[in-house]
Amino acid sequence: VPDASVVVSDLAIERACAGLVDLEALIGRAVVTDGGARLGHVAAVRFGEASHRLSALVVAPSDHSTPREIPATDIAGIGED
């Protein structure tokens, strides 16, 4: 190998990924406001083409109306509840 920077241990990868949410587990998860109002569920996830960072969540409302996108900057948190 050219130098030590190309060597990555499984332990380092596990630590780096510990706080990440699996996309399959995110789809279908309930979306609620800070006040507890349910907006629907996560129908899709959008990523920036250049940054590959989360750019928005597509939320399908419970009443089956038109889905809407919530920009990543408006997301307060992602958790089990």
C-alpha positions as CSV (number, residue, x, y, z in Angstrom):
1,V,0.0,0.0,0.0
2,P,1.2,3.5,-0.7
3,D,0.7,4.7,2.9
4,A,-1.3,4.1,6.1
5,S,-4.1,6.4,5.0
6,V,-5.5,3.7,2.7
7,V,-5.9,1.2,5.6
8,V,-9.3,1.2,7.3
9,S,-10.3,-1.1,10.1
10,D,-13.7,-2.6,10.5
11,L,-13.8,-1.1,14.0
12,A,-13.2,2.5,12.6
13,I,-16.0,1.9,10.1
14,E,-18.4,0.7,12.9
15,R,-17.7,3.8,15.0
16,A,-18.2,6.1,12.1
17,C,-21.5,4.5,11.2
18,A,-22.9,4.1,14.7
19,G,-25.1,7.2,14.5
20,L,-26.4,6.6,11.0
21,V,-29.9,5.5,10.2
22,D,-30.5,2.7,7.7
23,L,-32.5,4.0,4.7
24,E,-34.7,1.0,4.7
25,A,-35.6,1.7,8.3
26,L,-36.3,5.4,7.5
27,I,-38.8,4.7,4.8
28,G,-42.3,4.4,6.3
29,R,-41.2,6.1,9.6
30,A,-43.7,8.6,11.0
31,V,-43.0,12.3,10.5
32,V,-44.2,14.6,13.3
33,T,-43.8,18.3,14.1
34,D,-42.0,19.4,17.3
35,G,-45.6,19.9,18.7
36,G,-46.5,16.3,18.0
37,A,-48.8,16.7,15.0
38,R,-48.4,13.8,12.6
39,L,-47.6,14.9,9.0
40,G,-47.5,11.5,7.4
41,H,-44.7,9.1,6.8
42,V,-41.3,9.1,5.0
43,A,-42.0,8.0,1.4
44,A,-38.6,8.8,-0.1
45,V,-35.2,10.4,0.7
46,R,-33.5,12.9,-1.5
47,F,-29.7,13.5,-1.6
48,G,-27.7,16.3,-3.2
49,E,-26.2,15.2,-6.5
50,A,-22.8,16.7,-5.9
51,S,-22.7,16.6,-2.1
52,H,-24.4,13.2,-1.6
53,R,-25.8,14.7,1.7
54,L,-29.4,14.5,2.7
55,S,-31.3,17.3,1.0
56,A,-34.9,16.5,1.8
57,L,-37.4,13.9,3.0
58,V,-40.5,13.3,0.8
59,V,-43.5,12.9,3.2
60,A,-46.7,11.1,2.1
61,P,-49.5,12.6,4.2
62,S,-51.8,10.2,6.1
63,D,-54.8,11.5,4.1
64,H,-53.2,10.4,0.8
65,S,-53.0,14.0,-0.5
66,T,-50.0,15.1,-2.5
67,P,-46.6,14.3,-1.0
68,R,-44.4,17.2,0.0
69,E,-40.7,17.6,0.5
70,I,-39.3,18.8,3.8
71,P,-35.8,20.3,3.3
72,A,-33.0,18.8,5.4
73,T,-32.5,22.2,7.0
74,D,-36.0,21.9,8.5
75,I,-35.5,18.5,10.1
76,A,-35.1,18.8,13.8
77,G,-34.1,15.2,14.4
78,I,-34.4,11.6,13.3
79,G,-35.2,9.0,15.9
80,E,-37.3,6.0,16.7
81,D,-40.2,8.0,18.1
